[in-house]
Amino acid sequence: YLNSIPIVILLVVKLRILNKNIYRLISFKLLFSVIFFAFIFIVILNSKGLFESLFVTMGRDVTLTGRTTIWNSALELFEKSPIYGYGVYQGHGLVKVSWQSWIKGSETFITCHNTYLDFMLQGGIVYLVLNMYILFLSDKYSKKCSDYKLLTLIRMLMFIYMIGMLVEGIGNSGYYYVAICLFYYLANMCNSVSNNKVLYEKYGERIAVTDSEDEISYMELKQISARFGAEVFDDE
């Protein structure tokens, strides 16, 4: 259910159903707020058993396939070292739970099945904030992009990834850092396209070239005009 929500939103963006004003409302702060409250409700409040009746009504496993049991153990460890955690890649194997459904006795896990909790165990609040700040910088770098649809697409991809981080331990593998590099590359590409883009204003059959730092040849302008179905007129 969690992963289906952003995928549907992404399809809406791809199909261009939303108007320009709605695109502008989809900010990184809004998406991050959704992730933050989802973490509070799904991980912290659910660990106290507040949503058991809801999951039972939906016919779902109360423990989310054993995840809540792992999260409870991870939260207990986090409370003992909330600032600096237990060390990056040294926190693996700290979480020991009894997964009674499949395993008799205790079992040691190398991931909390929640990337945010993995960060909190490995480096505490400091490491968690640092990783979120890196995501924030990627989004901040792409804000200069004038193509709001491309910008929204990048943000929704980040949102999908951050949703996945709620239920999977992506941070324990190199895939997380590859994804960060990909987001930064997409933001850089979006920014570059925006900076190098020549803005054209169409007046009837005439195209006026504006906001261009480079001179455009007559042939280049003719090719551009053909794309808009217009003609090029000489000012001379």
Sequence and secondary structure as in RCSB ss.txt:
>XXXX:A:sequence
YLNSIPIVILLVVKLRILNKNIYRLISFKLLFSVIFFAFIFIVILNSKGLFESLFVTMGRDVTLTGRTTIWNSAL
ELFEKSPIYGYGVYQGHGLVKVSWQSWIKGSETFITCHNTYLDFMLQGGIVYLVLNMYILFLSDKYSKKCSDYKL
LTLIRMLMFIYMIGMLVEGIGNSGYYYVAICLFYYLANMCNSVSNNKVLYEKYGERIAVTDSEDEISYMELKQIS
ARFGAEVFDDE
>XXXX:A:secstr
 TTHHHHHHHHHHHTT S HHHHHH  HHHHHHHHHHHHIIIIIIHHTTTTHHHHHHHT  TTTTTHHHHHHHHH
HHHHHSTTTTT TTTSTT EEE  TTT SS EEES  S HHHHHHHHHHHHHHHHHHHHHHHHHHHTTT S HHH
HHHHHHHHHHHHHHTTTS GGGSTHHHHHHHHHHHHHHHHHHHHHH  EEEEETTEEEEES SS   HHHHHHHH
HHHT       
